[in-house]
Amino acid sequence: MRKRVSQDWTVYKKSAINRWSRDTIKSLSTEVVRLSSTKTSLMKNVSISSNSSLPERSPKFSLTRMQPAEDLAQLGQQILQVALSHSDDSETALTQIAKLLGEAFQVDGCIITFAPGVTETSVVGSWYFNAAVPVSQQKLLQPLQKLAATIPAQASLLAIDNLHALTHEVLTEDKDLLPTIKAVLQIPIWEQNKLSGVVSLLCYDVYQWGELAANAAQQLMTSLSIAIAHLAQAQSVATLQRQIQTAARTKALLNQLTVASRSSMELNQLLQMAIASTAQALAVSRGSILLLKYVEPQLRNRVREKLPRAKATIASEWSQDVQAYTCGEHHHKIAEQSFWLSECGLCQQALMNSPQPVAIASQSDLQLSDLTSCLAPIFDFSQFPSALILPIESQGTVLGFLVLQHCGDRHWHPEELSLVELVCAQIGTAIIQNQTLRQVQSLVDDRTLQLQRSLEVQSLLYEKTRKHNEQLRQLNQLKDEFLSTMSHELRTPLTSMSLAIRMLRQQGITPERQAKYLDILEEQCDREINLIANLLKLQQLESNQAPLKLETIDLKVKLQALSQSFKQTWLDKGLSIQLDIPKSSLLAQTDEEAFDRILQELLTNAGKYSHPDTTVVLQVTHQVDLQLNQIVLQLTNTGAGISEEERKYIFEKFRRGQGVTQQAIQGTGLGLALVKCLVQHLNGNIEVTSSPTDDSAAYETCFTLTLPQTFAR
């Protein structure tokens, strides 16, 4: 696409140069609007004395020396080149074009803006001769945009020689906003009879815009129109791409928060995950979640007539410099960072404006808001000049604030605000659920104690307990997703055990059948025990509490023993195993129990999904160079494949391939998750590939396990 755009721009530039050459010969025929202190007139072929002196400048171009067919063409080419080379940064492109025009026209300043509605966000490019902005950029834009709105359709220029002597009604109330600007030349950029942009040339002294300036401005309109159109299109494409990326981040983040809120994760862990994921998704420097503790209860529908007494405490915090926090000392440290709501004007504004966000793009926005004198120290606007504060609200009560800050100026886009609002809604729900669960648990305990102490109030307490139990039942529905995933593997063994027990109760059962049913009971009981053991082992590994027992083992001996064991297990299915290992002994320092468990799970998994009468290949290689000393094990089987979508979550807990339940393939979805945790526990890595074989009905699936030969703590 870039190649095509480059070719189109080459055609545009050639056409523009030819047009400039033709326009040099022709007389001016477009309309120039000239506003003076005595009248407002519309003139054709304006003829203004070109003897009026220009301010002293040392630009690259000079209107007094500029030849339209040569210098203007060169300037136009530079404008096009700037627009093409900075398509991904409209503000930089407009700023460089403003510099080229400002130096060429020898003025004190130049501002270029898109017309309202051309782009989703306002983009401004500006240049000033002495590198200092005379007044606030925002104050300059308002009257200049009003001036541009008065330009008739298809008029080429708007010239003002003395702005402060002007009696035109458009600027009557805005003259004070331009105390240092005396003369303005505006060049409107038209596209299909619509205003797409405005170039404003500014002078600090009264100045009569001569025919030379008007002629040069009109000659540059073609290149300016092409450049503005290209940058506007590039800005629109960039906005669309950003919206698509934000939508993808939104989906992933909300899914993550939804899963976390339905799990047994503690509230502080959920808040930490939420702020870290949100800050990383928006690529900001740091973020934090503040929770409010009110001195007085807050009624749901009470009007906020005065500021409530409340204390804000940092519940979780994330920084780009420190991307991981522990729940111990650091959590205690940030919990001590608290302040009263009355001590921070920014939080007061966020509370009073709830549910609207407070967005600060730069230090200048903060100064205009008059909040600099009353800020909590945690915000530190000297290092993080931009900020976004959104209230975390539930049923009309503000529970706290989500704060995002960046180390530079940053515009907060609407789609980003929508994302953070959704995150705040999820956080608010999680906080209420946590508070409700604790309250319900406390109430249930109190009511149970009262029932034990006094039977006289049993009927009254029974009704209250029933209501609270109903609330508890509704809260427990949040865990249905987890329980539904486990239900199949929990019920199947129990059903088999129940059936075996009933059969054992029958009279006259033979010893052979009795032994068979006892074997079923033992097998299914072991299945339940293994399921619980896997869950406990996973929890131990995920919390980094599993001990590490390092031993030096001979991989050749270990793998030969395992292969013999699985040969016997796979006899009924006709599977065979092929070992490809070094001839000499290969020693490795690792945790023998964890290593055995990894290979057993992988071989068991290969046996489940291999086609009958195929061969499972286990290959071991030793990779040694200046930087590496590692052992690579590759386990390959032929059978049912793993789709690309399934490979993304194959190592997650309780995730199984499509159709395995219908095919009656036993499993809980914990085996590969346990393998992943054990491999990480051993400082290793595991990957999986699956590709079709010559036989389209079969796939070759390969698990590649990489472990260090010598364990480094």
MARDO-226676 format. One record per residue (C-alpha): x, y, z. Coordinates in steps of 0.1 Angstrom, whole numbers, plus 5000, padded with zeros to 4 digits. Each point is the difference from the previous one (the first is absolute). Layout:
<loros>
XYZ
...
</loros>
This chain:
<loros>
500050005000
502950245008
501449934965
496750104984
499750315021
503650104991
499149964963
496950215004
502050285017
502550004972
497250064975
498550275023
503450185003
500650014962
496450134995
500550265027
503250134984
498450034966
497150185015
502350255018
501750084967
496750064983
498750225028
503150224999
499050114965
496450065008
498650295020
498349935033
496349924996
499149855034
498350205027
502050175028
498150125031
501650305015
498950135034
501150365009
499350245028
497550194980
498149754979
499749644990
500249944963
500249724975
502550064972
501149834969
503650034988
501150195030
502750244992
501950115031
503350195000
502849755002
502450275013
498849955036
503049885020
500149655015
501449935034
503749935001
500549624998
502749764988
497949724985
500949734976
497650164975
499450374994
496950144983
502050294986
502349754983
497549724993
499349904964
496549834998
500949744975
503249905018
500150095037
496349955006
500149674982
502949905023
498150115031
497049814988
502049694995
501450035035
496550035014
499049694982
503149815011
499450105037
496449884998
501149674984
502949935023
498050085032
496749834991
500049825033
500350325020
497750284988
501050245027
503749984991
499250044963
497850315006
502750155022
502749964974
497850134972
499250305023
503750065004
500649994962
497150254994
501050225029
503550044988
499050044963
497550275008
502350165026
497250035027
500149975037
498049685003
498049744980
497249775012
498549724979
496949825012
497549754985
496550144996
497549885026
498649664991
502849904977
501849795026
498749855032
502550175022
501350364997
503550014985
502050334999
503450084985
501650335010
503350184996
501250345014
503050204989
501450055035
499049655012
497750145027
496249984998
498750365006
496849875018
498449665008
499749794968
496349935009
499350375004
501450064965
497949734984
496650135010
500050344983
501949864970
497449734995
497350275002
501750194973
500349704978
496249945003
499450344984
501949914968
497549964971
500049674981
502949974975
501650335012
503849974998
501250235027
498950205031
502450305006
499950225031
502550295001
499150135035
498149765022
499650245030
498550284978
497549764985
496350075007
498849674985
497549845024
501649654999
503050125021
498450255022
500149775031
503249824991
502550294994
501349975035
501049644994
502550124974
501950285018
503249954980
498649914965
499350304977
499849864965
498749674987
500049834966
497849694999
500249754971
497049775000
500549664985
496949884980
499249644990
496849934981
498550345010
500649925037
502650165023
502649745009
502650215017
501350365007
503550144999
500350325021
503050234996
500550245029
501950335005
500650185033
499950344982
497450174977
500849874965
498550054966
499949674982
501350084965
499249844967
503249805001
498949825032
496549944987
501449874967
502449765017
497349885024
497749924972
502849824980
500649775030
496349905004
500349694978
502849855021
498450105033
496749854989
501749674990
502050005033
497050085022
497949734983
502749745003
500750085037
496350005008
499649664983
503049875018
498650135033
496749834994
501749674992
502250035031
496950075021
498249704985
503049785007
500250135035
496349935006
500549644987
503049955022
498150155030
497049774993
502349705000
501750115032
496550075015
498849654992
503149835014
500150225031
496349955008
500249634995
502949995024
498150205026
496949794996
501949685005
501850155030
496850135016
498449654998
503049835015
501149995037
502550274995
500450245029
498850364995
503450165002
501449754975
497150074976
500650385004
503749964993
499349794969
497450254988
502250315003
503149834986
498149874970
498250334993
503250205003
501949764977
497149994975
500050384997
503850035001
500250255028
502850045025
498149925032
496649945015
498449965034
496749925016
498850225029
497249875023
497950245021
499049945036
497250235011
499650135035
496250004996
497949764981
499250114964
496349984990
499449884964
497950304988
501450285022
500950314981
503650105003
499550355015
503349995019
503249804999
499749695022
502649915025
502049724986
503549865000
501749884968
502449715002
502149844972
498749644997
502249904971
502750164979
501949934968
503050174984
501849954968
503349995018
498949745026
497649774981
499649745028
499050055036
499949765028
497149975024
502250055031
502250295008
499050214970
496349965005
500550115036
502050304988
497550134975
497149945024
501650265022
499750264972
496750165008
498550355002
496850175007
497850094971
499950365011
503850014994
499949944963
498050224976
500449764971
498349725019
497350245012
499350104963
499949634990
497549935028
497750294993
500149944962
499349625004
499549804978
501850234975
503849964998
502650275007
502550004971
503250215001
502149994969
502950225011
501350245027
498250294983
496649825004
500849965037
500950375004
496850114982
497949795024
501350195031
500849675018
503850045004
499850145035
498149705015
501349674987
500949685019
503749924998
499449664984
499150164966
503450164995
499150204969
503650124997
501049664986
496649894987
498350304984
497049824985
497449825020
496649834998
497849965031
496849794998
497749945029
499349645010
496250015006
497349765011
496450105003
500750375003
502849965026
503650084991
502149725014
503350144988
502050114970
502049844972
503050234992
502249974969
503150234995
502550034972
503550145000
499350244971
497150194985
497249774989
496650044984
497449765014
497949874971
496349925003
500549634994
502649995028
497550185024
497449744991
502549725008
500950145034
496350065008
499349634994
502949905022
498750235028
496649844997
501649655004
502150125029
496950155017
498149684996
503049805014
500250235031
496349975007
500149624996
502949985024
498450235026
496749824997
501649665003
501850105032
496850165014
497949694991
502649775016
500150215031
496250015003
499649624994
502549945029
498250245023
496649854993
501349645005
501350105034
496750155009
498149694990
502349795023
499450235030
496350054999
497249804985
497550265010
500950224970
500449714976
497150094977
501250364996
503749904994
498949734976
498450254977
503050235001
502449714995
497949894970
500450344984
503750015006
500449654987
498250114968
502550284996
502849765006
498549764974
500050284974
503650095007
501049634997
498750004965
503150194990
501949685004
497849804977
502450024971
502849845020
497749735014
498549924966
503549944986
500849755028
496649835002
500649744973
503349875015
498550015035
496849824992
501349724977
502249845027
497450045026
497449834978
502349714993
500849965037
496350015009
499249744974
502849775013
498850045036
496549904990
501349694981
502149905030
496950005022
498349744978
499749655014
502049714985
502650214982
503049804988
503550085012
501150094965
497250264996
500650125036
503750064991
499050184968
497750245019
502650065026
502450094972
497550244986
499650165034
503750035005
500650144964
497250265003
501150105035
503650044988
498650224972
498350235025
503150015021
502250084970
497650284990
500250165035
503849945001
500450184966
497950295013
502150035031
503349974981
498950274976
499150235028
503349935016
501950074968
498150324992
500650145034
503749924998
499849785031
501249674984
503449885013
502849934976
502049685006
502950004976
501749674990
502349894973
498349734979
501049804970
497450094973
500949694979
499149765028
496950205010
498650014965
500649644993
498149905032
497150234991
499849864965
499849655012
497250095024
497950174973
500649714975
498049785023
497350265005
499650054963
499849644989
496249994997
500150304976
502949874980
502250305007
503849985000
502750245013
503250084983
502950155020
502650224982
502550085027
503850055001
502049675003
502050135030
498550095034
498450345001
500050165035
497750285011
499550195033
496350035006
497149915023
499549634993
496349995012
499050304979
501949864970
498349675003
496650165003
500650214969
500949704978
497249795014
497450264992
501450064965
500249634992
496549945015
498750284978
501749864969
498449665007
496550155002
500150184967
502249774979
498449794973
500149635006
503149814986
502250314998
503450085015
500750275026
503550144996
502050145029
503250184989
502650155023
502850244990
502750195019
500650364988
503250155012
501750334989
501550315016
496650125013
497949685002
500249675019
496649854997
498249674993
497249994974
497449725001
497649974971
496949775004
498349934967
496849814994
497649944970
496350045005
497550275007
501450344994
499950325020
498550304982
501850345001
497250145021
500349725026
503850045002
499550345014
498449875032
501149635001
502150065031
497250185019
498149835028
496749824992
500450054963
499649704977
499849964963
496750004982
498149674998
502149815026
497149965024
497849864972
502849764991
500149885036
503750095004
500750025037
501650315014
499550315022
501850274980
502650015028
502849794986
501650244976
499450295023
501949815027
502849924974
500350374992
500450095037
502549735007
502150094970
500150375011
500849875035
503149834985
501050324981
499049844967
497850064971
497449804981
498450054965
497649814978
499649974962
497449804980
500149964963
498249774975
501849694987
499749864965
497049825012
497550295003
498149825028
503150005023
502150275016
503550005014
500150165034
503350095016
500650125036
503550165003
501350015036
503250215007
501749965034
503450135013
502549735005
501350175032
497450175021
500750375008
498150145030
</loros>
